[in-house]
């Protein structure tokens, strides 16, 4: 159910100014991600921690469809690769376009990482909804003003 609700926030008419509270809802979702991480004492200090914590909290909030099959984490960089995507499954949400699913995915993972540890960011480098064979997300330290990482 939560997946369907979040996907609705990606609908073009909502994402492109049709619903002014969209950013606030993603912010609240990020707050919930942080609350769950705190409740379960999940680590959030570095990229390796964030990869594991994001995966665990996503399963808690959205169910097993968010299980992460491949993760690799180092203190300065974490990589998540998904062969399947809970937000973009063939036939699961025929009224949600691939672009809308991508918009929601980006908003969710960015709000989650920002809430878990604002010193880190996440970049989606590959996405099934953009035609790639799998999804890939990289978590790394935010760059300081001037271009160098922390």
C-alpha positions in Angstrom: 0.0 0.0 0.0 2.7 2.5 0.9 4.5 1.8 -2.5 1.3 2.7 -4.3 0.8 5.9 -2.3 4.4 7.0 -3.0 4.0 6.1 -6.7 1.0 8.4 -6.8 3.3 11.3 -5.8 5.2 10.6 -9.1 2.3 11.1 -11.4 3.1 13.9 -13.9 0.2 16.1 -12.9 1.3 16.0 -9.2 5.1 16.1 -9.8 4.9 19.1 -12.1 3.3 21.5 -9.7 -0.1 19.8 -9.4 0.3 19.2 -5.7 2.2 21.8 -3.7 2.7 19.5 -0.7 4.7 16.8 -2.6 8.1 17.9 -1.3 6.8 18.1 2.2 5.5 14.5 1.9 8.9 13.3 0.8 10.5 15.2 3.6 8.1 13.5 6.1 8.9 10.1 4.5 12.6 10.9 5.0 11.8 11.7 8.7 10.1 8.3 9.0 13.1 6.5 7.5 15.3 8.2 10.1 12.8 7.3 12.9 12.8 3.6 11.9 16.7 3.6 11.7 16.9 5.1 15.2 14.3 2.7 16.6 16.3 -0.3 15.4 19.7 1.4 16.2 20.8 1.1 12.6 24.2 2.7 11.8 24.3 5.8 9.6 27.8 7.2 10.0 29.3 6.4 6.6 28.4 5.2 3.1 28.7 1.5 4.0 26.2 2.0 6.9 23.8 4.0 4.8 23.6 1.3 2.1 22.7 -1.3 4.7 20.3 0.9 6.6 18.5 2.2 3.5 18.0 -1.4 2.4 16.7 -2.5 5.8 14.4 0.4 6.4 13.0 0.2 2.8 12.0 -3.4 3.5 10.4 -2.5 6.8 8.4 0.4 5.2 7.6 -1.1 1.8 7.9 -4.8 2.2 10.0 -7.6 0.7 9.8 -6.1 -2.8 12.5 -3.7 -1.7 14.9 -6.4 -0.7 18.4 -5.4 -1.9 20.2 -8.3 -3.6 23.6 -6.6 -4.1 25.2 -4.1 -1.9 28.8 -3.1 -1.5 29.8 -0.6 1.1 33.0 1.2 2.0 33.2 4.1 4.3 33.5 6.6 1.5 31.2 4.9 -1.1 28.3 2.5 -1.1 26.8 0.9 -4.1 23.3 -0.6 -4.4 22.3 -2.7 -7.4 18.8 -4.0 -7.9 17.7 -6.5 -10.6 14.1 -5.7 -9.8 12.5 -2.5 -8.6 9.4 -2.3 -6.4 8.5 1.1 -7.9 8.9 -0.1 -11.5 7.5 -3.6 -12.1 6.0 -4.6 -15.4 2.2 -4.5 -15.1 2.2 -3.6 -11.4 1.2 0.0 -12.0 0.2 0.4 -15.7 -1.0 4.0 -15.1 2.5 5.1 -13.8 4.9 5.8 -16.5 8.6 4.9 -16.3 9.5 8.6 -16.0 7.1 9.0 -13.1 8.5 5.9 -11.4 12.0 7.4 -11.8 10.9 10.7 -10.4 9.5 9.0 -7.3 12.5 6.8 -6.8 14.9 9.7 -6.9 12.8 11.7 -4.5 12.5 8.8 -2.1 16.2 7.8 -2.0 17.3 11.4 -1.8 15.0 12.3 1.1 15.9 9.0 2.9 19.7 9.6 2.6 19.4 13.3 3.5 17.4 12.3 6.6 19.7 9.5 7.6 22.9 11.5 7.2 22.9 14.9 5.5 26.7 14.7 4.9 26.0 12.1 2.2 24.1 12.1 -1.1 22.9 9.4 -3.5 23.1 9.3 -7.2 21.1 7.0 -9.5 23.5 5.9 -12.3 21.4 3.2 -13.9 17.7 2.6 -13.7 15.4 -0.1 -15.0 12.7 2.5 -15.6 15.1 4.3 -18.0 15.7 1.1 -19.9 18.9 -0.2 -18.1 19.1 -3.9 -17.2 19.3 -3.1 -13.5 19.2 -0.2 -11.1 22.4 1.2 -9.6 22.7 3.8 -6.9 25.9 5.3 -5.4 26.0 6.8 -1.9 29.0 9.1 -1.3 30.0 12.1 0.8 28.5 15.5 -0.2 31.0 17.7 -1.8 32.1 20.7 0.1 31.6 24.2 -1.5 34.6 24.4 -3.8 34.2 20.9 -5.1 36.2 18.6 -2.8 34.5 15.9 -0.8 34.6 16.2 3.0 
